[in-house]
C-alpha cells in the first residue's frame, strides 16, 4: 500500500508541475499576443470601423491575460492554504481548512474564463481582418 501512495504522490507532483508550466506558457503567449497587437494594429477614432474592432480584440486578449494572472495567483493561494491546513495538529482545524480548499472554485473559473477569452479574442481578430478585407474591396458599403 505504501508503494501506491508514493506513486500517487509522485504523479500528483508531476501533474501540478505540468499544469503550472502550461499556465506560465499560456500567460506568456497571451502577453506576447497583446504586445504584438498593440504594436501592429492601426488605431483611429472609436466607431464602427476596423480600428475599433481590432482594439476590442486586443482588450479581449488583455482580459484573458488578467484571468491567467488570477489563475496563477489563485493556485498559489490554494497551495498556501493547503500548507497552513497540514501544519495544524488539531484535526478539526485541519478538516475545516481542507473543506475550504475543496469549496474553492476560483482556480477552475479563471481557467475556463482564460481559455474562452483566448478563443473569443482569436475569433474577433480573424472576423475583423476578414471584414476589413471585404470592406476595403467594396463588398461592404461604407457611408
Backbone as a chain_set.jsonl record, in Angstrom:
{"seq": "XXXXXXXXXXXXXXXXXXXXXXXXXXXXXXXXXXXXXXXXXXXXXXXXXXXXXXXXXXXXXXXXXXXXXXXXXXXXXXXXXXXXXXXXXXXXXXXXXXXXXXXXXXXXXXXXXXXXXXXXXXXXXXXXXXXXXXXXXXXXXXX", "coords": {"N": [[0.819, -1.196, 0.0], [2.012, 1.181, 0.691], [3.714, 1.713, -1.45], [1.937, 2.343, -3.509], [0.865, 4.747, -2.543], [3.156, 6.345, -2.646], [3.526, 6.454, -5.414], [1.172, 7.753, -6.179], [1.587, 10.213, -4.946], [3.877, 11.065, -6.346], [2.862, 11.204, -8.994], [0.897, 13.152, -8.619], [2.48, 15.362, -7.965], [3.94, 15.615, -10.367], [1.817, 16.212, -12.1], [0.881, 18.674, -11.073], [3.17, 20.267, -11.492], [3.343, 20.19, -14.299], [0.907, 21.406, -14.972], [1.301, 23.958, -13.899], [3.47, 24.848, -15.477], [2.223, 24.88, -17.971], [0.291, 26.878, -17.512], [1.994, 29.118, -17.138], [3.208, 29.204, -19.657], [0.98, 29.674, -21.377], [0.153, 32.146, -20.377], [2.424, 33.694, -20.974], [2.398, 33.499, -23.789], [-0.036, 34.745, -24.317], [0.463, 37.346, -23.388], [2.453, 38.006, -25.201], [0.946, 38.034, -27.552], [-0.716, 40.196, -26.976], [1.209, 42.25, -26.881], [2.144, 42.166, -29.525], [-0.205, 42.808, -30.969], [-0.703, 45.353, -29.933], [1.424, 46.768, -30.98], [1.212, 46.483, -33.76], [-1.39, 46.923, -34.669], [-3.481, 49.246, -36.379], [-4.665, 52.332, -35.112], [-7.497, 54.373, -34.534], [-10.22, 56.702, -34.648], [-12.858, 55.986, -32.34], [-15.505, 53.956, -33.251], [-17.738, 52.423, -35.628], [-15.674, 50.732, -37.073], [-12.702, 49.286, -38.539], [-10.421, 49.72, -36.932], [-11.467, 50.086, -34.356], [-12.632, 47.583, -33.855], [-10.329, 45.992, -33.914], [-9.056, 47.032, -31.682], [-10.882, 46.168, -29.783], [-10.484, 43.376, -29.933], [-7.899, 43.284, -28.928], [-8.401, 44.121, -26.297], [-9.907, 41.931, -25.426], [-7.989, 39.881, -25.473], [-6.288, 40.964, -23.545], [-7.932, 40.806, -21.291], [-8.022, 38.049, -21.079], [-5.361, 37.573, -20.399], [-5.32, 38.76, -17.876], [-7.042, 37.017, -16.516], [-5.392, 34.784, -16.64], [-3.25, 35.599, -14.973], [-4.704, 35.822, -12.578], [-5.473, 33.172, -12.227], [-3.01, 31.895, -11.72], [-2.345, 33.237, -9.378], [-4.471, 32.383, -7.733], [-3.938, 29.656, -7.622], [-1.512, 29.647, -6.223], [-2.401, 30.716, -3.803], [-4.142, 28.673, -2.994], [-2.294, 26.597, -2.602], [-0.89, 27.694, -0.456], [-2.924, 27.751, 1.515], [-3.312, 25.02, 1.748], [-0.842, 24.167, 2.795], [-0.925, 25.559, 5.211], [-3.143, 24.294, 6.379], [-2.204, 21.666, 6.648], [-0.163, 21.999, 8.476], [-1.334, 22.34, 10.94], [-2.006, 20.784, 14.034], [-4.382, 20.113, 15.185], [-7.124, 18.13, 14.437], [-9.725, 19.009, 13.777], [-9.423, 21.679, 12.977], [-7.763, 21.252, 10.804], [-9.475, 19.726, 9.135], [-11.391, 21.716, 8.654], [-9.968, 23.676, 7.142], [-9.253, 22.121, 4.965], [-11.761, 21.549, 3.951], [-12.45, 24.122, 3.145], [-10.626, 24.409, 1.06], [-11.594, 22.508, -0.73], [-13.965, 23.686, -1.467], [-13.206, 25.888, -2.903], [-13.466, 27.393, -5.982], [-12.307, 29.16, -7.638], [-9.892, 28.862, -9.063], [-10.497, 27.045, -11.147], [-12.522, 28.483, -12.403], [-11.164, 30.756, -13.37], [-9.474, 29.442, -15.144], [-11.272, 28.412, -17.089], [-12.434, 30.829, -17.956], [-10.166, 32.18, -18.948], [-9.435, 30.509, -21.113], [-11.745, 30.577, -22.76], [-11.825, 33.314, -23.325], [-9.445, 33.568, -24.753], [-10.087, 32.076, -27.067], [-12.272, 33.588, -27.969], [-11.024, 36.06, -28.422], [-9.268, 35.388, -30.526], [-11.138, 34.653, -32.468], [-12.548, 37.095, -32.76], [-10.487, 38.713, -33.731], [-9.846, 37.437, -36.182], [-12.323, 37.604, -37.553], [-12.544, 40.371, -37.73], [-10.344, 40.976, -39.362], [-11.061, 39.663, -41.763], [-13.48, 40.969, -42.319], [-12.492, 43.572, -42.657], [-10.986, 43.231, -44.981], [-12.964, 42.701, -46.915], [-14.405, 45.056, -46.692], [-12.615, 46.979, -47.589], [-12.425, 46.279, -50.242], [-14.795, 46.976, -51.359], [-16.99, 45.331, -51.062], [-18.588, 45.497, -48.867], [-20.734, 48.053, -48.27], [-19.661, 51.251, -47.305], [-20.515, 54.142, -45.645]], "CA": [[0.0, 0.0, 0.0], [2.91, 2.326, 0.759], [4.235, 1.957, -2.802], [0.876, 3.019, -4.264], [0.811, 6.129, -2.059], [4.31, 7.046, -3.201], [3.27, 6.704, -6.84], [0.127, 8.782, -6.248], [2.231, 11.483, -4.602], [4.744, 11.433, -7.462], [2.02, 11.614, -10.123], [0.272, 14.423, -8.258], [3.515, 16.388, -8.105], [4.193, 15.808, -11.8], [0.64, 16.873, -12.673], [0.893, 20.082, -10.646], [4.266, 20.939, -12.187], [2.972, 20.351, -15.715], [-0.178, 22.391, -15.047], [1.9, 25.276, -13.67], [4.242, 25.213, -16.67], [1.272, 25.228, -19.019], [-0.263, 28.191, -17.176], [3.006, 30.134, -17.426], [3.372, 29.288, -21.108], [-0.193, 30.327, -21.971], [0.208, 33.552, -19.986], [3.469, 34.333, -21.775], [1.925, 33.608, -25.17], [-1.105, 35.755, -24.351], [1.104, 38.663, -23.281], [3.13, 38.254, -26.48], [-0.112, 38.411, -28.487], [-1.109, 41.576, -26.639], [2.285, 43.146, -27.312], [2.141, 42.2, -30.989], [-1.368, 43.575, -31.437], [-0.544, 46.756, -29.544], [2.414, 47.395, -31.846], [0.94, 46.395, -35.194], [-2.741, 47.358, -35.034], [-3.695, 50.674, -36.574], [-5.686, 52.852, -34.21], [-8.158, 55.575, -35.025], [-11.384, 57.119, -33.862], [-13.771, 54.93, -31.908], [-16.723, 53.92, -34.055], [-17.904, 51.131, -36.296], [-14.604, 50.662, -38.061], [-11.721, 48.226, -38.323], [-9.541, 50.057, -35.82], [-12.18, 49.859, -33.102], [-12.761, 46.143, -33.651], [-9.001, 45.486, -33.554], [-8.854, 47.421, -30.296], [-11.706, 45.253, -28.995], [-9.817, 42.071, -29.834], [-6.778, 43.478, -28.004], [-8.965, 44.126, -24.942], [-10.291, 40.557, -25.085], [-6.754, 39.172, -25.139], [-5.806, 41.506, -22.266], [-8.775, 40.206, -20.249], [-7.552, 36.672, -20.949], [-4.104, 37.623, -19.649], [-5.672, 39.032, -16.474], [-7.533, 35.746, -15.97], [-4.225, 33.921, -16.464], [-2.597, 36.038, -13.746], [-5.555, 35.489, -11.43], [-5.416, 31.712, -12.045], [-1.747, 31.589, -11.048], [-2.474, 33.747, -8.01], [-5.388, 31.5, -7.018], [-3.227, 28.397, -7.39], [-0.547, 29.88, -5.145], [-3.185, 30.861, -2.577], [-4.609, 27.338, -2.608], [-1.149, 25.873, -2.042], [-0.638, 28.265, 0.871], [-3.953, 27.246, 2.421], [-3.046, 23.6, 1.959], [0.287, 24.084, 3.725], [-1.431, 26.017, 6.503], [-4.013, 23.249, 6.927], [-1.422, 20.484, 7.016], [0.712, 22.298, 9.608], [-2.093, 22.315, 12.187], [-2.102, 19.483, 14.684], [-5.778, 19.872, 15.55], [-7.832, 17.539, 13.29], [-10.901, 19.807, 13.411], [-8.925, 22.828, 12.209], [-7.282, 20.714, 9.533], [-10.658, 19.411, 8.316], [-12.016, 22.98, 8.263], [-9.218, 24.283, 6.046], [-9.344, 21.236, 3.794], [-13.093, 21.774, 3.361], [-12.365, 25.399, 2.427], [-9.908, 24.159, -0.186], [-12.465, 21.771, -1.651], [-15.024, 24.587, -1.921], [-12.648, 26.932, -3.765], [-13.665, 27.137, -7.409], [-11.735, 30.284, -8.368], [-8.858, 28.416, -9.992], [-11.111, 26.477, -12.352], [-13.259, 29.554, -13.097], [-10.19, 31.535, -14.137], [-9.014, 28.57, -16.228], [-12.3, 28.4, -18.131], [-12.559, 32.193, -18.489], [-8.971, 32.458, -19.753], [-9.478, 29.765, -22.37], [-12.813, 31.113, -23.605], [-11.417, 34.64, -23.806], [-8.452, 33.364, -25.812], [-10.794, 31.677, -28.29], [-13.067, 34.733, -28.407], [-10.094, 37.047, -28.969], [-8.832, 34.923, -31.845], [-12.291, 34.749, -33.369], [-12.8, 38.511, -33.017], [-9.408, 39.219, -34.58], [-9.999, 36.889, -37.533], [-13.52, 38.192, -38.17], [-12.217, 41.763, -38.049], [-9.443, 41.004, -40.522], [-11.839, 39.297, -42.954], [-14.419, 42.075, -42.557], [-11.72, 44.699, -43.182], [-10.602, 42.932, -46.363], [-14.134, 42.902, -47.764], [-14.782, 46.467, -46.632], [-11.689, 47.74, -48.417], [-12.635, 45.929, -51.657], [-16.078, 47.455, -51.817], [-18.052, 44.346, -50.906], [-19.483, 46.015, -47.828], [-20.816, 49.504, -48.489], [-19.327, 52.097, -46.171], [-21.013, 55.503, -45.92]], "C": [[0.863, 1.259, 0.0], [3.442, 2.7, -0.623], [3.198, 2.698, -3.655], [0.772, 4.478, -3.838], [1.97, 6.957, -2.578], [4.09, 7.386, -4.671], [2.207, 7.78, -7.02], [0.734, 10.147, -5.959], [3.124, 11.974, -5.737], [3.922, 11.93, -8.655], [1.325, 12.941, -9.845], [1.262, 15.569, -8.415], [3.813, 16.671, -9.569], [3.041, 16.55, -12.478], [0.634, 18.355, -12.317], [1.987, 20.863, -11.362], [3.923, 21.19, -13.653], [1.876, 21.395, -15.874], [0.375, 23.8, -14.837], [2.7, 25.747, -14.875], [3.321, 25.614, -17.817], [0.649, 26.591, -18.757], [0.721, 29.308, -17.501], [3.198, 30.313, -18.927], [2.211, 30.035, -21.756], [-0.21, 31.804, -21.611], [1.266, 34.294, -20.796], [3.046, 34.519, -23.221], [0.84, 34.678, -25.293], [-0.52, 37.161, -24.251], [1.867, 39.003, -24.564], [2.121, 38.659, -27.554], [-0.537, 39.85, -28.238], [-0.053, 42.572, -27.104], [2.315, 43.282, -28.826], [0.986, 43.052, -31.511], [-1.236, 45.054, -31.096], [0.435, 47.477, -30.459], [1.98, 47.46, -33.301], [-0.447, 46.884, -35.601], [-2.765, 48.855, -35.321], [-4.806, 51.143, -35.628], [-6.226, 54.158, -34.765], [-9.302, 55.937, -34.103], [-12.247, 55.91, -33.516], [-15.066, 55.055, -32.712], [-16.877, 52.533, -34.654], [-16.901, 51.088, -37.443], [-13.607, 49.582, -37.662], [-10.86, 48.499, -37.101], [-10.197, 49.779, -34.471], [-12.32, 48.362, -32.826], [-11.418, 45.488, -33.321], [-8.654, 45.841, -32.115], [-9.663, 46.516, -29.362], [-11.064, 43.888, -28.851], [-8.606, 42.161, -28.913], [-7.275, 43.462, -26.563], [-9.385, 42.723, -24.499], [-9.06, 39.741, -24.711], [-6.182, 39.667, -23.812], [-6.623, 40.939, -21.101], [-8.375, 38.75, -20.018], [-6.253, 36.624, -20.149], [-4.374, 37.887, -18.167], [-6.197, 37.759, -15.812], [-6.393, 34.759, -15.755], [-3.449, 34.287, -15.209], [-3.394, 35.618, -12.519], [-5.557, 33.979, -11.171], [-4.136, 31.326, -11.319], [-1.802, 32.055, -9.596], [-3.372, 32.841, -7.162], [-4.735, 30.153, -6.703], [-2.241, 28.539, -6.238], [-1.268, 30.029, -3.805], [-3.688, 29.508, -2.081], [-3.479, 26.504, -2.009], [-0.813, 26.379, -0.642], [-1.649, 27.786, 1.896], [-3.734, 25.771, 2.741], [-1.903, 23.407, 2.951], [-0.159, 24.469, 5.125], [-2.283, 24.946, 7.169], [-3.203, 22.058, 7.412], [-0.5, 20.725, 8.208], [-0.018, 22.238, 10.942], [-2.199, 20.896, 12.717], [-3.544, 19.107, 14.986], [-6.541, 19.329, 14.336], [-9.044, 18.355, 12.846], [-10.49, 21.018, 12.578], [-8.456, 22.382, 10.843], [-8.447, 20.396, 8.593], [-11.338, 20.674, 7.814], [-11.292, 23.589, 7.064], [-9.25, 23.417, 4.788], [-10.715, 21.371, 3.142], [-13.142, 23.103, 2.617], [-11.672, 25.219, 1.077], [-10.789, 23.451, -1.206], [-13.566, 22.659, -2.212], [-14.515, 25.649, -2.89], [-12.807, 26.538, -5.233], [-13.001, 28.212, -8.268], [-10.728, 29.827, -9.414], [-9.473, 27.861, -11.275], [-11.927, 27.526, -13.108], [-12.316, 30.403, -13.936], [-9.64, 30.736, -15.311], [-9.995, 28.602, -17.393], [-12.418, 29.784, -18.768], [-11.372, 32.531, -19.386], [-9.057, 31.775, -21.112], [-10.573, 30.279, -23.305], [-12.46, 32.496, -24.143], [-10.345, 34.531, -24.881], [-9.124, 32.996, -27.135], [-11.61, 32.846, -28.847], [-12.187, 35.812, -29.014], [-9.605, 36.661, -30.356], [-9.953, 35.053, -32.861], [-12.578, 36.208, -33.736], [-11.737, 39.09, -33.948], [-9.561, 38.727, -36.021], [-11.207, 37.484, -38.255], [-13.25, 39.635, -38.569], [-11.328, 41.848, -39.277], [-10.19, 40.66, -41.815], [-12.8, 40.425, -43.312], [-13.693, 43.279, -43.157], [-11.317, 44.462, -44.636], [-11.779, 43.145, -47.305], [-14.566, 44.354, -47.796], [-13.89, 47.289, -47.557], [-11.863, 47.442, -49.9], [-13.987, 46.334, -52.174], [-17.223, 46.458, -51.697], [-19.076, 44.784, -49.866], [-19.544, 47.526, -48.021], [-20.534, 50.267, -47.198], [-19.761, 53.508, -46.53], [-20.155, 56.523, -45.245]], "O": [[0.506, 2.271, -0.603], [3.601, 3.882, -0.927], [3.553, 3.581, -4.435], [0.608, 5.356, -4.684], [1.802, 8.129, -2.914], [4.431, 8.482, -5.117], [2.322, 8.625, -7.907], [0.432, 11.125, -6.644], [3.129, 13.163, -6.055], [4.249, 12.954, -9.254], [1.182, 13.765, -10.749], [0.915, 16.627, -8.941], [3.926, 17.829, -9.971], [3.265, 17.411, -13.329], [0.402, 19.198, -13.184], [1.762, 21.994, -11.792], [4.182, 22.271, -14.182], [1.913, 22.189, -16.814], [-0.038, 24.735, -15.523], [2.62, 26.914, -15.256], [3.6, 26.567, -18.544], [0.493, 27.384, -19.686], [0.338, 30.329, -18.072], [3.334, 31.436, -19.412], [2.422, 30.922, -22.583], [-0.554, 32.637, -22.45], [1.022, 35.41, -21.256], [3.299, 35.566, -23.818], [0.811, 35.427, -26.268], [-0.963, 38.068, -24.955], [1.918, 40.166, -24.964], [2.407, 39.53, -28.376], [-0.697, 40.63, -29.177], [-0.385, 43.62, -27.657], [2.489, 44.381, -29.353], [1.171, 43.905, -32.38], [-1.619, 45.911, -31.892], [0.29, 48.677, -30.691], [2.343, 48.4, -34.009], [-0.659, 47.225, -36.765], [-2.148, 49.641, -34.602], [-5.77, 50.417, -35.385], [-5.503, 54.94, -35.383], [-9.346, 55.535, -32.941], [-12.351, 54.952, -34.282], [-15.637, 56.139, -32.826], [-16.217, 51.585, -34.228], [-17.222, 51.363, -38.6], [-13.678, 49.035, -36.561], [-10.599, 47.588, -36.314], [-9.543, 49.291, -33.549], [-12.146, 47.923, -31.689], [-11.368, 44.539, -32.539], [-8.032, 45.048, -31.409], [-9.193, 46.144, -28.287], [-11.091, 43.299, -27.77], [-8.314, 41.209, -28.188], [-6.642, 42.856, -25.698], [-9.236, 42.37, -23.33], [-9.086, 38.99, -23.735], [-5.649, 38.875, -23.036], [-6.07, 40.629, -20.046], [-8.391, 38.274, -18.883], [-6.065, 35.735, -19.318], [-3.725, 37.298, -17.302], [-5.837, 37.457, -14.674], [-6.416, 33.982, -14.8], [-3.03, 33.406, -14.458], [-2.833, 35.12, -11.543], [-5.633, 33.553, -10.019], [-4.172, 30.511, -10.397], [-1.357, 31.346, -8.693], [-3.062, 32.567, -6.003], [-4.96, 29.584, -5.635], [-2.144, 27.66, -5.382], [-0.797, 29.523, -2.786], [-3.661, 29.234, -0.882], [-3.68, 25.79, -1.027], [-0.492, 25.593, 0.25], [-1.282, 27.451, 3.022], [-3.947, 25.334, 3.872], [-1.995, 22.571, 3.85], [0.178, 23.802, 6.103], [-2.168, 24.712, 8.372], [-3.487, 21.502, 8.473], [-0.096, 19.776, 8.881], [0.625, 22.097, 11.982], [-2.443, 19.945, 11.975], [-3.888, 17.926, 15.039], [-6.602, 20.0, 13.306], [-9.359, 18.387, 11.657], [-11.142, 21.342, 11.586], [-8.714, 23.047, 9.84], [-8.418, 20.745, 7.413], [-11.812, 20.713, 6.678], [-11.928, 23.973, 6.082], [-9.271, 23.937, 3.673], [-10.826, 21.316, 1.917], [-13.796, 23.211, 1.579], [-12.083, 25.805, 0.076], [-10.74, 23.754, -2.398], [-14.051, 22.416, -3.316], [-15.305, 26.247, -3.621], [-12.338, 25.483, -5.661], [-13.117, 28.181, -9.493], [-10.712, 30.347, -10.529], [-9.011, 28.18, -12.37], [-12.014, 27.465, -14.334], [-12.626, 30.734, -15.081], [-9.367, 31.304, -16.369], [-9.601, 28.796, -18.543], [-12.493, 29.896, -19.992], [-11.549, 33.102, -20.462], [-8.782, 32.392, -22.141], [-10.351, 30.403, -24.51], [-12.765, 32.812, -25.293], [-10.336, 35.322, -25.824], [-8.777, 33.531, -28.188], [-11.634, 33.066, -30.058], [-12.559, 36.421, -30.018], [-9.535, 37.5, -31.254], [-9.735, 35.51, -33.983], [-12.824, 36.515, -34.903], [-12.052, 39.868, -34.848], [-9.424, 39.504, -36.965], [-11.12, 37.83, -39.433], [-13.682, 40.075, -39.634], [-11.538, 42.701, -40.14], [-9.972, 41.297, -42.846], [-12.919, 40.793, -44.481], [-14.215, 43.932, -44.06], [-11.309, 45.398, -45.436], [-11.609, 43.713, -48.384], [-15.045, 44.835, -48.823], [-14.369, 48.199, -48.235], [-11.489, 48.263, -50.738], [-14.305, 46.061, -53.331], [-18.321, 46.721, -52.188], [-20.265, 44.483, -49.971], [-18.519, 48.204, -47.943], [-21.094, 49.968, -46.143], [-19.415, 54.015, -47.597], [-20.415, 57.721, -45.359]]}, "num_chains": 1, "name": "protein.A"}
